[in-house]
């Protein structure tokens, strides 16, 4: 079984939302925004199965408690998660519609009442810049 399939099998909505609720502040708004972008792309009925599998693998990696860098480690704990999430976002960037961005930003306010727009824009620019090189 490939690593992608292994992580995709670990994905489920309940586990994802529980992890966000528990670790949002430690993970930071860029990680949670990336998770929410992927989550809303996955919920879009117009998105093809292959794209959804890529997303499930990335979100499964985020959910799994044992990963490359232990999530509770100060500062670095979610670095690997963000890398995996950005990789997936680059792969599915053509599905990142303005409506999906809007939903993700709105939901982000549940955990970050005053999100730093510069951080969110920096993440979006990173995704788009990487996507244009593919």
C-alpha positions in Angstrom: 0.0 0.0 0.0 1.4 3.4 -1.0 1.9 6.1 1.7 -0.7 8.2 -0.1 -3.3 5.4 0.3 -2.3 4.8 3.9 -2.9 8.4 4.8 -6.1 8.7 2.7 -7.5 5.8 4.6 -6.9 7.7 7.9 -9.0 10.6 6.7 -12.5 11.2 8.1 -14.4 14.4 8.7 -15.0 13.8 12.4 -11.3 13.2 13.1 -10.3 16.2 11.0 -12.6 18.6 12.9 -11.5 17.2 16.3 -7.9 17.7 15.4 -8.5 21.3 14.3 -10.5 22.0 17.5 -7.7 20.6 19.7 -4.7 22.0 17.9 -5.8 25.1 16.0 -3.8 27.6 18.2 -0.7 25.4 18.2 -0.8 24.7 14.5 -1.4 28.4 13.6 -3.7 30.1 11.1 -1.7 29.2 8.0 -2.0 25.4 8.7 -5.6 25.6 9.6 -6.4 27.8 6.6 -4.6 25.2 4.3 -6.6 22.4 6.0 -9.9 24.3 5.4 -9.1 25.1 1.8 -8.5 21.4 1.2 -11.6 20.4 3.2 -13.9 22.7 1.1 -12.4 21.6 -2.2 -13.0 18.0 -1.1 -16.7 18.8 -0.3 -17.2 20.3 -3.8 -19.3 17.9 -5.8 -17.7 19.0 -9.0 -14.2 17.9 -8.0 -13.0 14.6 -9.5 -12.1 11.5 -7.5 -8.4 11.7 -8.1 -8.3 15.2 -6.7 -10.3 14.1 -3.7 -7.8 11.2 -3.1 -4.9 13.7 -3.1 -6.7 15.8 -0.6 -7.7 12.8 1.6 -4.1 11.8 1.8 -2.9 15.3 2.9 -5.7 15.6 5.4 -5.1 12.1 6.6 -1.4 13.0 7.2 -2.6 16.0 9.2 -4.8 13.8 11.3 -2.3 11.0 12.0 -0.7 11.7 15.4 2.7 10.3 14.5 4.3 12.1 11.6 7.8 13.3 10.6 7.9 16.1 13.2 6.0 15.5 16.4 3.1 18.0 16.4 3.5 19.1 20.0 7.2 20.1 19.4 7.4 23.9 19.9 7.7 25.9 16.7 8.5 23.0 14.3 5.6 20.7 15.2 3.4 21.4 12.3 6.1 22.3 9.7 5.9 18.9 8.0 2.1 19.1 8.0 2.1 22.5 6.3 4.5 21.2 3.7 2.2 18.3 2.9 -0.8 20.6 2.8 0.9 23.0 0.5 2.0 20.2 -1.8 -1.7 19.0 -2.0 -3.0 22.6 -2.5 -0.6 23.1 -5.4 -1.8 19.9 -7.0 -5.5 21.0 -6.7 -4.9 24.7 -7.1 -7.2 24.8 -10.2 -10.1 23.8 -7.9 -9.5 26.7 -5.4 -12.4 28.9 -6.4 -13.1 32.3 -4.8 -16.2 30.6 -3.1 -13.9 28.0 -1.5 -11.5 30.7 -0.3 -14.4 32.6 1.1 -15.8 29.6 3.0 -12.3 28.7 4.4 -11.7 32.3 5.6 -15.1 32.5 7.2 -14.7 29.2 9.0 -11.1 30.1 10.1 -12.7 32.9 12.2 -14.1 30.1 14.5 -10.5 29.6 15.8 -8.9 32.9 14.8 -11.4 35.7 15.3 -9.1 38.3 13.7 -7.0 36.4 11.2 -3.9 38.1 9.8 -4.8 38.6 6.2 -1.1 39.0 5.3 -0.4 35.4 6.4 -3.4 34.1 4.4 -2.3 36.0 1.3 1.3 34.8 1.7 0.0 31.2 1.8 -2.2 31.7 -1.3 0.8 33.4 -3.2 3.0 30.4 -2.3 0.4 28.0 -3.6 -0.1 29.9 -6.8 3.6 30.5 -7.4 4.3 26.8 -7.0 1.4 25.8 -9.1 2.5 28.0 -12.0 5.9 26.1 -12.1 4.2 22.7 -12.6 
